[in-house]
Amino acid sequence: MEPVRISIIGIDGFGKSATTLKAVHSLSLSVPICKIGRTPFYISKGNISPCLPKTANFFENLSEG
């Protein structure tokens, strides 16, 4: 499976973070997710673990290659 990168943009205070976390939790039941950015984490089937900085940076840099 190819990694998918999704960006969420919008005006401050309009619920981007809350919406993103809801989507991440729902999607993690089907596919593992590495959420990068502020407080990166890995989630799979609802089980959350910290995402190490090197792992988060790897996923962040995928689109630059």
PQR file of N, CA, C, O and H, with PARSE charges and radii, in Angstrom:
ATOM      1  N   MET A   1       0.838  -1.174   0.000 -0.4000 1.5000
ATOM      2  CA  MET A   1       0.000   0.000   0.000 -0.0000 2.0000
ATOM      3  C   MET A   1       0.882   1.237   0.000  0.5500 1.7000
ATOM      4  O   MET A   1       1.837   1.325   0.772 -0.5500 1.4000
ATOM      5  N   GLU A   2       0.565   2.188  -0.862 -0.4000 1.5000
ATOM      6  CA  GLU A   2       1.296   3.447  -0.927 -0.0000 2.0000
ATOM      7  C   GLU A   2       0.861   4.358   0.218  0.5500 1.7000
ATOM      8  O   GLU A   2      -0.326   4.414   0.537 -0.5500 1.4000
ATOM      9  H   GLU A   2      -0.211   2.116  -1.489  0.4000 1.0000
ATOM     10  N   PRO A   3       1.803   5.075   0.847 -0.5600 1.5000
ATOM     11  CA  PRO A   3       1.411   6.038   1.878  0.2800 2.0000
ATOM     12  C   PRO A   3       0.581   7.165   1.271  0.5500 1.7000
ATOM     13  O   PRO A   3       0.785   7.549   0.120 -0.5500 1.4000
ATOM     14  N   VAL A   4      -0.336   7.678   2.039 -0.4000 1.5000
ATOM     15  CA  VAL A   4      -1.171   8.796   1.620 -0.0000 2.0000
ATOM     16  C   VAL A   4      -0.894   9.951   2.572  0.5500 1.7000
ATOM     17  O   VAL A   4      -0.856   9.769   3.789 -0.5500 1.4000
ATOM     18  H   VAL A   4      -0.502   7.366   2.975  0.4000 1.0000
ATOM     19  N   ARG A   5      -0.703  11.127   2.015 -0.4000 1.5000
ATOM     20  CA  ARG A   5      -0.465  12.315   2.836 -0.0000 2.0000
ATOM     21  C   ARG A   5      -1.664  13.235   2.693  0.5500 1.7000
ATOM     22  O   ARG A   5      -2.077  13.562   1.581 -0.5500 1.4000
ATOM     23  H   ARG A   5      -0.733  11.275   1.027  0.4000 1.0000
ATOM     24  N   ILE A   6      -2.218  13.651   3.822 -0.4000 1.5000
ATOM     25  CA  ILE A   6      -3.384  14.520   3.826 -0.0000 2.0000
ATOM     26  C   ILE A   6      -3.033  15.782   4.599  0.5500 1.7000
ATOM     27  O   ILE A   6      -2.481  15.705   5.697 -0.5500 1.4000
ATOM     28  H   ILE A   6      -1.882  13.385   4.725  0.4000 1.0000
ATOM     29  N   SER A   7      -3.347  16.935   4.041 -0.4000 1.5000
ATOM     30  CA  SER A   7      -3.131  18.211   4.717 -0.0000 2.0000
ATOM     31  C   SER A   7      -4.482  18.833   5.023  0.5500 1.7000
ATOM     32  O   SER A   7      -5.394  18.801   4.197 -0.5500 1.4000
ATOM     33  H   SER A   7      -3.796  16.998   3.150  0.4000 1.0000
ATOM     34  N   ILE A   8      -4.602  19.400   6.219 -0.4000 1.5000
ATOM     35  CA  ILE A   8      -5.827  20.074   6.638 -0.0000 2.0000
ATOM     36  C   ILE A   8      -5.490  21.560   6.790  0.5500 1.7000
ATOM     37  O   ILE A   8      -4.570  21.921   7.523 -0.5500 1.4000
ATOM     38  H   ILE A   8      -3.861  19.426   6.890  0.4000 1.0000
ATOM     39  N   ILE A   9      -6.240  22.417   6.092 -0.4000 1.5000
ATOM     40  CA  ILE A   9      -5.999  23.855   6.183 -0.0000 2.0000
ATOM     41  C   ILE A   9      -7.296  24.558   6.553  0.5500 1.7000
ATOM     42  O   ILE A   9      -8.384  24.040   6.303 -0.5500 1.4000
ATOM     43  H   ILE A   9      -6.988  22.124   5.496  0.4000 1.0000
ATOM     44  N   GLY A  10      -7.178  25.723   7.141 -0.4000 1.5000
ATOM     45  CA  GLY A  10      -8.366  26.493   7.480 -0.0000 2.0000
ATOM     46  C   GLY A  10      -8.045  27.601   8.463  0.5500 1.7000
ATOM     47  O   GLY A  10      -6.906  27.762   8.901 -0.5500 1.4000
ATOM     48  H   GLY A  10      -6.294  26.143   7.345  0.4000 1.0000
ATOM     49  N   ILE A  11      -9.061  28.351   8.794 -0.4000 1.5000
ATOM     50  CA  ILE A  11      -8.937  29.501   9.680 -0.0000 2.0000
ATOM     51  C   ILE A  11      -8.749  29.030  11.119  0.5500 1.7000
ATOM     52  O   ILE A  11      -9.319  28.020  11.531 -0.5500 1.4000
ATOM     53  H   ILE A  11      -9.986  28.221   8.439  0.4000 1.0000
ATOM     54  N   ASP A  12      -7.938  29.776  11.880 -0.4000 1.5000
ATOM     55  CA  ASP A  12      -7.705  29.449  13.288 -0.0000 2.0000
ATOM     56  C   ASP A  12      -9.020  29.359  14.050  0.5500 1.7000
ATOM     57  O   ASP A  12      -9.909  30.195  13.889 -0.5500 1.4000
ATOM     58  H   ASP A  12      -7.475  30.596  11.544  0.4000 1.0000
ATOM     59  N   GLY A  13      -9.127  28.324  14.886 -0.4000 1.5000
ATOM     60  CA  GLY A  13     -10.278  28.190  15.761 -0.0000 2.0000
ATOM     61  C   GLY A  13     -11.525  27.580  15.141  0.5500 1.7000
ATOM     62  O   GLY A  13     -12.593  27.626  15.751 -0.5500 1.4000
ATOM     63  H   GLY A  13      -8.405  27.644  15.017  0.4000 1.0000
ATOM     64  N   PHE A  14     -11.419  27.008  13.941 -0.4000 1.5000
ATOM     65  CA  PHE A  14     -12.587  26.437  13.277 -0.0000 2.0000
ATOM     66  C   PHE A  14     -12.665  24.916  13.364  0.5500 1.7000
ATOM     67  O   PHE A  14     -13.468  24.306  12.659 -0.5500 1.4000
ATOM     68  H   PHE A  14     -10.551  26.971  13.446  0.4000 1.0000
ATOM     69  N   GLY A  15     -11.842  24.284  14.220 -0.4000 1.5000
ATOM     70  CA  GLY A  15     -11.985  22.853  14.482 -0.0000 2.0000
ATOM     71  C   GLY A  15     -11.140  21.912  13.648  0.5500 1.7000
ATOM     72  O   GLY A  15     -11.460  20.729  13.536 -0.5500 1.4000
ATOM     73  H   GLY A  15     -11.189  24.779  14.793  0.4000 1.0000
ATOM     74  N   LYS A  16     -10.058  22.424  13.056 -0.4000 1.5000
ATOM     75  CA  LYS A  16      -9.196  21.553  12.246 -0.0000 2.0000
ATOM     76  C   LYS A  16      -8.623  20.410  13.076  0.5500 1.7000
ATOM     77  O   LYS A  16      -8.666  19.254  12.657 -0.5500 1.4000
ATOM     78  H   LYS A  16      -9.799  23.385  13.146  0.4000 1.0000
ATOM     79  N   SER A  17      -8.091  20.730  14.245 -0.4000 1.5000
ATOM     80  CA  SER A  17      -7.467  19.701  15.086 -0.0000 2.0000
ATOM     81  C   SER A  17      -8.481  18.681  15.562  0.5500 1.7000
ATOM     82  O   SER A  17      -8.216  17.480  15.517 -0.5500 1.4000
ATOM     83  H   SER A  17      -8.057  21.669  14.585  0.4000 1.0000
ATOM     84  N   ALA A  18      -9.632  19.135  16.016 -0.4000 1.5000
ATOM     85  CA  ALA A  18     -10.668  18.219  16.506 -0.0000 2.0000
ATOM     86  C   ALA A  18     -11.168  17.310  15.384  0.5500 1.7000
ATOM     87  O   ALA A  18     -11.340  16.108  15.584 -0.5500 1.4000
ATOM     88  H   ALA A  18      -9.847  20.110  16.053  0.4000 1.0000
ATOM     89  N   THR A  19     -11.399  17.886  14.208 -0.4000 1.5000
ATOM     90  CA  THR A  19     -11.866  17.103  13.064 -0.0000 2.0000
ATOM     91  C   THR A  19     -10.812  16.101  12.624  0.5500 1.7000
ATOM     92  O   THR A  19     -11.123  14.951  12.315 -0.5500 1.4000
ATOM     93  H   THR A  19     -11.259  18.862  14.046  0.4000 1.0000
ATOM     94  N   THR A  20      -9.562  16.549  12.599 -0.4000 1.5000
ATOM     95  CA  THR A  20      -8.465  15.664  12.209 -0.0000 2.0000
ATOM     96  C   THR A  20      -8.356  14.480  13.160  0.5500 1.7000
ATOM     97  O   THR A  20      -8.220  13.341  12.712 -0.5500 1.4000
ATOM     98  H   THR A  20      -9.309  17.483  12.850  0.4000 1.0000
ATOM     99  N   LEU A  21      -8.412  14.728  14.464 -0.4000 1.5000
ATOM    100  CA  LEU A  21      -8.302  13.638  15.438 -0.0000 2.0000
ATOM    101  C   LEU A  21      -9.453  12.649  15.314  0.5500 1.7000
ATOM    102  O   LEU A  21      -9.243  11.444  15.454 -0.5500 1.4000
ATOM    103  H   LEU A  21      -8.522  15.653  14.829  0.4000 1.0000
ATOM    104  N   LYS A  22     -10.659  13.132  15.057 -0.4000 1.5000
ATOM    105  CA  LYS A  22     -11.802  12.231  14.860 -0.0000 2.0000
ATOM    106  C   LYS A  22     -11.579  11.351  13.633  0.5500 1.7000
ATOM    107  O   LYS A  22     -11.830  10.147  13.670 -0.5500 1.4000
ATOM    108  H   LYS A  22     -10.829  14.111  14.944  0.4000 1.0000
ATOM    109  N   ALA A  23     -11.104  11.962  12.545 -0.4000 1.5000
ATOM    110  CA  ALA A  23     -10.847  11.206  11.323 -0.0000 2.0000
ATOM    111  C   ALA A  23      -9.729  10.188  11.527  0.5500 1.7000
ATOM    112  O   ALA A  23      -9.832   9.051  11.067 -0.5500 1.4000
ATOM    113  H   ALA A  23     -10.900  12.940  12.515  0.4000 1.0000
ATOM    114  N   VAL A  24      -8.666  10.593  12.214 -0.4000 1.5000
ATOM    115  CA  VAL A  24      -7.541   9.696  12.476 -0.0000 2.0000
ATOM    116  C   VAL A  24      -8.002   8.486  13.282  0.5500 1.7000
ATOM    117  O   VAL A  24      -7.653   7.353  12.952 -0.5500 1.4000
ATOM    118  H   VAL A  24      -8.582  11.516  12.588  0.4000 1.0000
ATOM    119  N   HIS A  25      -8.781   8.716  14.332 -0.4000 1.5000
ATOM    120  CA  HIS A  25      -9.260   7.608  15.158 -0.0000 2.0000
ATOM    121  C   HIS A  25     -10.159   6.669  14.351  0.5500 1.7000
ATOM    122  O   HIS A  25     -10.047   5.451  14.481 -0.5500 1.4000
ATOM    123  H   HIS A  25      -9.065   9.637  14.600  0.4000 1.0000
ATOM    124  N   SER A  26     -11.037   7.211  13.533 -0.4000 1.5000
ATOM    125  CA  SER A  26     -11.919   6.373  12.719 -0.0000 2.0000
ATOM    126  C   SER A  26     -11.138   5.573  11.684  0.5500 1.7000
ATOM    127  O   SER A  26     -11.351   4.370  11.534 -0.5500 1.4000
ATOM    128  H   SER A  26     -11.129   8.201  13.427  0.4000 1.0000
ATOM    129  N   LEU A  27     -10.232   6.243  10.970 -0.4000 1.5000
ATOM    130  CA  LEU A  27      -9.453   5.564   9.935 -0.0000 2.0000
ATOM    131  C   LEU A  27      -8.493   4.524  10.503  0.5500 1.7000
ATOM    132  O   LEU A  27      -8.176   3.536   9.840 -0.5500 1.4000
ATOM    133  H   LEU A  27     -10.060   7.220  11.092  0.4000 1.0000
ATOM    134  N   SER A  28      -8.027   4.750  11.741 -0.4000 1.5000
ATOM    135  CA  SER A  28      -7.046   3.833  12.323 -0.0000 2.0000
ATOM    136  C   SER A  28      -7.623   2.448  12.574  0.5500 1.7000
ATOM    137  O   SER A  28      -6.870   1.498  12.788 -0.5500 1.4000
ATOM    138  H   SER A  28      -8.284   5.552  12.279  0.4000 1.0000
ATOM    139  N   LEU A  29      -8.941   2.318  12.551 -0.4000 1.5000
ATOM    140  CA  LEU A  29      -9.547   1.001  12.715 -0.0000 2.0000
ATOM    141  C   LEU A  29      -9.319   0.141  11.469  0.5500 1.7000
ATOM    142  O   LEU A  29      -9.368  -1.087  11.540 -0.5500 1.4000
ATOM    143  H   LEU A  29      -9.552   3.090  12.377  0.4000 1.0000
ATOM    144  N   SER A  30      -9.068   0.797  10.321 -0.4000 1.5000
ATOM    145  CA  SER A  30      -8.850   0.089   9.058 -0.0000 2.0000
ATOM    146  C   SER A  30      -7.395   0.071   8.615  0.5500 1.7000
ATOM    147  O   SER A  30      -6.914  -0.929   8.081 -0.5500 1.4000
ATOM    148  H   SER A  30      -9.028   1.794  10.264  0.4000 1.0000
ATOM    149  N   VAL A  31      -6.693   1.182   8.839 -0.4000 1.5000
ATOM    150  CA  VAL A  31      -5.300   1.300   8.387 -0.0000 2.0000
ATOM    151  C   VAL A  31      -4.464   1.954   9.479  0.5500 1.7000
ATOM    152  O   VAL A  31      -4.968   2.804  10.213 -0.5500 1.4000
ATOM    153  H   VAL A  31      -7.083   1.994   9.273  0.4000 1.0000
ATOM    154  N   PRO A  32      -3.185   1.569   9.601 -0.5600 1.5000
ATOM    155  CA  PRO A  32      -2.319   2.245  10.571  0.2800 2.0000
ATOM    156  C   PRO A  32      -2.007   3.665  10.099  0.5500 1.7000
ATOM    157  O   PRO A  32      -1.873   3.913   8.901 -0.5500 1.4000
ATOM    158  N   ILE A  33      -1.892   4.596  11.049 -0.4000 1.5000
ATOM    159  CA  ILE A  33      -1.670   6.007  10.723 -0.0000 2.0000
ATOM    160  C   ILE A  33      -0.519   6.554  11.558  0.5500 1.7000
ATOM    161  O   ILE A  33      -0.431   6.288  12.756 -0.5500 1.4000
ATOM    162  H   ILE A  33      -2.001   4.395  12.023  0.4000 1.0000
ATOM    163  N   CYS A  34       0.365   7.322  10.918 -0.4000 1.5000
ATOM    164  CA  CYS A  34       1.394   8.073  11.615 -0.0000 2.0000
ATOM    165  C   CYS A  34       1.015   9.539  11.453  0.5500 1.7000
ATOM    166  O   CYS A  34       1.156  10.099  10.366 -0.5500 1.4000
ATOM    167  H   CYS A  34       0.294   7.538   9.945  0.4000 1.0000
ATOM    168  N   LYS A  35       0.533  10.168  12.528 -0.4000 1.5000
ATOM    169  CA  LYS A  35       0.151  11.580  12.489 -0.0000 2.0000
ATOM    170  C   LYS A  35       1.388  12.405  12.814  0.5500 1.7000
ATOM    171  O   LYS A  35       1.990  12.252  13.877 -0.5500 1.4000
ATOM    172  H   LYS A  35       0.418   9.713  13.412  0.4000 1.0000
ATOM    173  N   ILE A  36       1.753  13.270  11.897 -0.4000 1.5000
ATOM    174  CA  ILE A  36       2.931  14.101  12.088 -0.0000 2.0000
ATOM    175  C   ILE A  36       2.485  15.498  12.482  0.5500 1.7000
ATOM    176  O   ILE A  36       1.289  15.745  12.634 -0.5500 1.4000
ATOM    177  H   ILE A  36       1.264  13.394  11.033  0.4000 1.0000
ATOM    178  N   GLY A  37       3.414  16.400  12.646 -0.4000 1.5000
ATOM    179  CA  GLY A  37       3.098  17.758  13.066 -0.0000 2.0000
ATOM    180  C   GLY A  37       3.245  17.874  14.568  0.5500 1.7000
ATOM    181  O   GLY A  37       4.061  17.176  15.172 -0.5500 1.4000
ATOM    182  H   GLY A  37       4.386  16.199  12.522  0.4000 1.0000
ATOM    183  N   ARG A  38       2.455  18.758  15.179 -0.4000 1.5000
ATOM    184  CA  ARG A  38       2.511  18.900  16.633 -0.0000 2.0000
ATOM    185  C   ARG A  38       2.077  17.593  17.288  0.5500 1.7000
ATOM    186  O   ARG A  38       1.056  17.010  16.922 -0.5500 1.4000
ATOM    187  H   ARG A  38       1.793  19.325  14.689  0.4000 1.0000
ATOM    188  N   THR A  39       2.853  17.148  18.244 -0.4000 1.5000
ATOM    189  CA  THR A  39       2.596  15.908  18.976 -0.0000 2.0000
ATOM    190  C   THR A  39       2.360  14.732  18.025  0.5500 1.7000
ATOM    191  O   THR A  39       1.246  14.213  17.941 -0.5500 1.4000
ATOM    192  H   THR A  39       3.682  17.621  18.541  0.4000 1.0000
ATOM    193  N   PRO A  40       3.418  14.307  17.303 -0.5600 1.5000
ATOM    194  CA  PRO A  40       3.250  13.184  16.381  0.2800 2.0000
ATOM    195  C   PRO A  40       2.959  11.881  17.131  0.5500 1.7000
ATOM    196  O   PRO A  40       3.479  11.659  18.225 -0.5500 1.4000
ATOM    197  N   PHE A  41       2.129  11.027  16.538 -0.4000 1.5000
ATOM    198  CA  PHE A  41       1.854   9.728  17.128 -0.0000 2.0000
ATOM    199  C   PHE A  41       1.497   8.732  16.036  0.5500 1.7000
ATOM    200  O   PHE A  41       1.165   9.103  14.911 -0.5500 1.4000
ATOM    201  H   PHE A  41       1.707  11.207  15.650  0.4000 1.0000
ATOM    202  N   TYR A  42       1.573   7.460  16.400 -0.4000 1.5000
ATOM    203  CA  TYR A  42       1.217   6.341  15.533 -0.0000 2.0000
ATOM    204  C   TYR A  42      -0.030   5.717  16.139  0.5500 1.7000
ATOM    205  O   TYR A  42      -0.095   5.535  17.355 -0.5500 1.4000
ATOM    206  H   TYR A  42       1.843   7.159  17.315  0.4000 1.0000
ATOM    207  N   ILE A  43      -1.016   5.386  15.322 -0.4000 1.5000
ATOM    208  CA  ILE A  43      -2.236   4.764  15.824 -0.0000 2.0000
ATOM    209  C   ILE A  43      -2.666   3.653  14.881  0.5500 1.7000
ATOM    210  O   ILE A  43      -2.697   3.832  13.664 -0.5500 1.4000
ATOM    211  H   ILE A  43      -0.963   5.533  14.334  0.4000 1.0000
ATOM    212  N   SER A  44      -2.995   2.514  15.452 -0.4000 1.5000
ATOM    213  CA  SER A  44      -3.478   1.376  14.693 -0.0000 2.0000
ATOM    214  C   SER A  44      -4.515   0.651  15.536  0.5500 1.7000
ATOM    215  O   SER A  44      -4.250   0.279  16.679 -0.5500 1.4000
ATOM    216  H   SER A  44      -2.970   2.369  16.441  0.4000 1.0000
ATOM    217  N   LYS A  45      -5.696   0.453  14.966 -0.4000 1.5000
ATOM    218  CA  LYS A  45      -6.810  -0.203  15.659 -0.0000 2.0000
ATOM    219  C   LYS A  45      -7.110   0.437  17.006  0.5500 1.7000
ATOM    220  O   LYS A  45      -7.465  -0.245  17.967 -0.5500 1.4000
ATOM    221  H   LYS A  45      -5.911   0.755  14.037  0.4000 1.0000
ATOM    222  N   GLY A  46      -6.962   1.762  17.063 -0.4000 1.5000
ATOM    223  CA  GLY A  46      -7.266   2.509  18.271 -0.0000 2.0000
ATOM    224  C   GLY A  46      -6.149   2.559  19.298  0.5500 1.7000
ATOM    225  O   GLY A  46      -6.270   3.265  20.299 -0.5500 1.4000
ATOM    226  H   GLY A  46      -6.673   2.316  16.282  0.4000 1.0000
ATOM    227  N   ASN A  47      -5.055   1.823  19.075 -0.4000 1.5000
ATOM    228  CA  ASN A  47      -3.919   1.819  20.004 -0.0000 2.0000
ATOM    229  C   ASN A  47      -2.921   2.899  19.601  0.5500 1.7000
ATOM    230  O   ASN A  47      -2.360   2.861  18.506 -0.5500 1.4000
ATOM    231  H   ASN A  47      -4.956   1.249  18.261  0.4000 1.0000
ATOM    232  N   ILE A  48      -2.703   3.864  20.495 -0.4000 1.5000
ATOM    233  CA  ILE A  48      -1.841   5.011  20.206 -0.0000 2.0000
ATOM    234  C   ILE A  48      -0.484   4.820  20.864  0.5500 1.7000
ATOM    235  O   ILE A  48      -0.394   4.372  22.008 -0.5500 1.4000
ATOM    236  H   ILE A  48      -3.158   3.896  21.385  0.4000 1.0000
ATOM    237  N   SER A  49       0.584   5.167  20.121 -0.4000 1.5000
ATOM    238  CA  SER A  49       1.931   5.198  20.686 -0.0000 2.0000
ATOM    239  C   SER A  49       2.651   6.414  20.120  0.5500 1.7000
ATOM    240  O   SER A  49       2.326   6.881  19.028 -0.5500 1.4000
ATOM    241  H   SER A  49       0.511   5.530  19.193  0.4000 1.0000
ATOM    242  N   PRO A  50       3.634   6.929  20.867 -0.5600 1.5000
ATOM    243  CA  PRO A  50       4.376   8.089  20.359  0.2800 2.0000
ATOM    244  C   PRO A  50       5.054   7.755  19.029  0.5500 1.7000
ATOM    245  O   PRO A  50       5.544   6.643  18.834 -0.5500 1.4000
ATOM    246  N   CYS A  51       5.075   8.716  18.132 -0.4000 1.5000
ATOM    247  CA  CYS A  51       5.766   8.553  16.858 -0.0000 2.0000
ATOM    248  C   CYS A  51       7.123   9.211  17.017  0.5500 1.7000
ATOM    249  O   CYS A  51       7.212  10.415  17.257 -0.5500 1.4000
ATOM    250  H   CYS A  51       4.677   9.619  18.291  0.4000 1.0000
ATOM    251  N   LEU A  52       8.163   8.433  16.886 -0.4000 1.5000
ATOM    252  CA  LEU A  52       9.506   8.965  17.069 -0.0000 2.0000
ATOM    253  C   LEU A  52       9.800  10.043  16.041  0.5500 1.7000
ATOM    254  O   LEU A  52       9.332   9.945  14.907 -0.5500 1.4000
ATOM    255  H   LEU A  52       8.090   7.455  16.691  0.4000 1.0000
ATOM    256  N   PRO A  53      10.563  11.070  16.402 -0.5600 1.5000
ATOM    257  CA  PRO A  53      10.843  12.176  15.472  0.2800 2.0000
ATOM    258  C   PRO A  53      11.408  11.722  14.132  0.5500 1.7000
ATOM    259  O   PRO A  53      11.038  12.277  13.097 -0.5500 1.4000
ATOM    260  N   LYS A  54      12.294  10.728  14.121 -0.4000 1.5000
ATOM    261  CA  LYS A  54      12.865  10.273  12.845 -0.0000 2.0000
ATOM    262  C   LYS A  54      11.787   9.659  11.964  0.5500 1.7000
ATOM    263  O   LYS A  54      11.787   9.860  10.749 -0.5500 1.4000
ATOM    264  H   LYS A  54      12.594  10.277  14.961  0.4000 1.0000
ATOM    265  N   THR A  55      10.864   8.906  12.572 -0.4000 1.5000
ATOM    266  CA  THR A  55       9.773   8.309  11.805 -0.0000 2.0000
ATOM    267  C   THR A  55       8.853   9.393  11.263  0.5500 1.7000
ATOM    268  O   THR A  55       8.470   9.354  10.094 -0.5500 1.4000
ATOM    269  H   THR A  55      10.864   8.742  13.559  0.4000 1.0000
ATOM    270  N   ALA A  56       8.496  10.360  12.101 -0.4000 1.5000
ATOM    271  CA  ALA A  56       7.627  11.455  11.662 -0.0000 2.0000
ATOM    272  C   ALA A  56       8.294  12.239  10.534  0.5500 1.7000
ATOM    273  O   ALA A  56       7.632  12.592   9.558 -0.5500 1.4000
ATOM    274  H   ALA A  56       8.808  10.392  13.050  0.4000 1.0000
ATOM    275  N   ASN A  57       9.586  12.515  10.651 -0.4000 1.5000
ATOM    276  CA  ASN A  57      10.311  13.247   9.605 -0.0000 2.0000
ATOM    277  C   ASN A  57      10.362  12.455   8.307  0.5500 1.7000
ATOM    278  O   ASN A  57      10.284  13.039   7.226 -0.5500 1.4000
ATOM    279  H   ASN A  57      10.123  12.228  11.443  0.4000 1.0000
ATOM    280  N   PHE A  58      10.492  11.126   8.397 -0.4000 1.5000
ATOM    281  CA  PHE A  58      10.502  10.288   7.188 -0.0000 2.0000
ATOM    282  C   PHE A  58       9.198  10.497   6.415  0.5500 1.7000
ATOM    283  O   PHE A  58       9.222  10.739   5.208 -0.5500 1.4000
ATOM    284  H   PHE A  58      10.555  10.652   9.275  0.4000 1.0000
ATOM    285  N   PHE A  59       8.067  10.403   7.107 -0.4000 1.5000
ATOM    286  CA  PHE A  59       6.773  10.566   6.443 -0.0000 2.0000
ATOM    287  C   PHE A  59       6.593  11.995   5.952  0.5500 1.7000
ATOM    288  O   PHE A  59       6.021  12.210   4.883 -0.5500 1.4000
ATOM    289  H   PHE A  59       8.047  10.206   8.087  0.4000 1.0000
ATOM    290  N   GLU A  60       7.066  12.966   6.704 -0.4000 1.5000
ATOM    291  CA  GLU A  60       6.956  14.370   6.311 -0.0000 2.0000
ATOM    292  C   GLU A  60       7.721  14.628   5.008  0.5500 1.7000
ATOM    293  O   GLU A  60       7.287  15.427   4.178 -0.5500 1.4000
ATOM    294  H   GLU A  60       7.531  12.792   7.572  0.4000 1.0000
ATOM    295  N   ASN A  61       8.857  13.951   4.835 -0.4000 1.5000
ATOM    296  CA  ASN A  61       9.707  14.191   3.678 -0.0000 2.0000
ATOM    297  C   ASN A  61       9.354  13.336   2.460  0.5500 1.7000
ATOM    298  O   ASN A  61       9.982  13.496   1.414 -0.5500 1.4000
ATOM    299  H   ASN A  61       9.210  13.302   5.510  0.4000 1.0000
ATOM    300  N   LEU A  62       8.375  12.435   2.556 -0.4000 1.5000
ATOM    301  CA  LEU A  62       8.025  11.578   1.418 -0.0000 2.0000
ATOM    302  C   LEU A  62       7.640  12.374   0.187  0.5500 1.7000
ATOM    303  O   LEU A  62       8.022  12.009  -0.925 -0.5500 1.4000
ATOM    304  H   LEU A  62       7.865  12.305   3.406  0.4000 1.0000
ATOM    305  N   SER A  63       6.901  13.441   0.360 -0.4000 1.5000
ATOM    306  CA  SER A  63       6.417  14.197  -0.797 -0.0000 2.0000
ATOM    307  C   SER A  63       7.502  15.076  -1.423  0.5500 1.7000
ATOM    308  O   SER A  63       7.317  15.606  -2.519 -0.5500 1.4000
ATOM    309  H   SER A  63       6.591  13.737   1.263  0.4000 1.0000
ATOM    310  N   GLU A  64       8.624  15.228  -0.736 -0.4000 1.5000
ATOM    311  CA  GLU A  64       9.697  16.082  -1.262 -0.0000 2.0000
ATOM    312  C   GLU A  64      10.594  15.350  -2.243  0.5500 1.7000
ATOM    313  O   GLU A  64      11.324  15.984  -3.005 -0.5500 1.4000
ATOM    314  H   GLU A  64       8.775  14.797   0.154  0.4000 1.0000
ATOM    315  N   GLY A  65      10.550  14.022  -2.236 -0.4000 1.5000
ATOM    316  CA  GLY A  65      11.438  13.208  -3.049 -0.0000 2.0000
ATOM    317  C   GLY A  65      11.005  13.142  -4.434  0.5500 1.7000
ATOM    318  O   GLY A  65      11.652  12.490  -5.253 -0.5500 1.4000
ATOM    319  H   GLY A  65       9.957  13.507  -1.617  0.4000 1.0000
TER
END
